[in-house]
Amino acid sequence: MNRYTGTPVSFLNLVFDAAATLLVLRFVFVLFGASTSNVFMEYLLTVTGPMVSPFAGIFPTVTIAGLSVEWPTLVALFVYEVVFTFFMRLLYAIAAPWSDETEKTHTSHHRHA
């Protein structure tokens, strides 16, 4: 299945995938101790900060063997995935009856023509 087909749903998939990619990058760079004074890291932290901030303080960032596990970023990824999946299924459930009706109307017009 092609996720990016030029439809509004495709746009939502693209936006979610971009946000998830940024969060994964943040997690990996923080995990390996990337310098926060680096321009790219500053940008990444600034862009993803609002997405992670609602989950700050739920679990502390833990350092194990020199690796910093930033739990709020993982929680954000999980929560946004669940919410996005629910929203998309709801959208498909709402749109399905209309698309079935449109398909029936479209097919019946071509049979009579």
TALINDA-V336764 format. One record per residue. N is the residue number from 1. OMEGA is omega as a letter, one per 30 degrees, with the letter a starting at -180 (NA if undefined). Layout:
<<N	OMEGA> <N	OMEGA>>
This chain:
<<1	l> <2	a> <3	a> <4	a> <5	a> <6	l> <7	l> <8	l> <9	l> <10	l> <11	l> <12	l> <13	a> <14	l> <15	l> <16	a> <17	l> <18	l> <19	l> <20	l> <21	l> <22	l> <23	l> <24	l> <25	l> <26	a> <27	a> <28	a> <29	l> <30	l> <31	a> <32	l> <33	l> <34	a> <35	l> <36	l> <37	l> <38	a> <39	a> <40	l> <41	l> <42	l> <43	a> <44	l> <45	l> <46	a> <47	a> <48	a> <49	l> <50	l> <51	a> <52	a> <53	l> <54	a> <55	l> <56	l> <57	l> <58	l> <59	l> <60	l> <61	a> <62	l> <63	a> <64	l> <65	l> <66	l> <67	a> <68	l> <69	a> <70	a> <71	l> <72	l> <73	l> <74	l> <75	l> <76	l> <77	a> <78	a> <79	l> <80	l> <81	l> <82	a> <83	a> <84	l> <85	l> <86	a> <87	a> <88	l> <89	l> <90	l> <91	l> <92	l> <93	l> <94	a> <95	a> <96	l> <97	l> <98	a> <99	l> <100	l> <101	l> <102	l> <103	l> <104	l> <105	a> <106	a> <107	a> <108	l> <109	a> <110	l> <111	a> <112	a> <113	NA>>
